[in-house]
Amino acid sequence: MSPEFLSEGMAIKDFLNPDRIIIGTYDKKAESIMTEIYNDFNCPVFKTNPGTAEMIKYASNIFLATKISYQCTAMAQRRGTTSI
């Protein structure tokens, strides 16, 4: 699941400047390799198992979808319309 947490139209910028890195693996060698690959990034690195890494991804996506829904509702209200 790499790269993850990319914004539309900002893939390169987001990939080079992540707000976090999640490494999900059961294998210590794979964890070591991934840690080395992402060593130069200036952000928190979280190491966990693949299932937890997936749940972090899903929870983040759900949060972002909810945030967008509230922003759409607020925009509709400012315009005097209704949101779906």
Secondary structure, DSSP 4 states (H G I P E B T S, - for coil): --S-SPPTT-HHHHHHS-S-EEEE-S-HHHHHHHHHHTTT--S-EEEE-HHHHHHHHHHHHHHHHHHHHHHHHHHHHHTT----
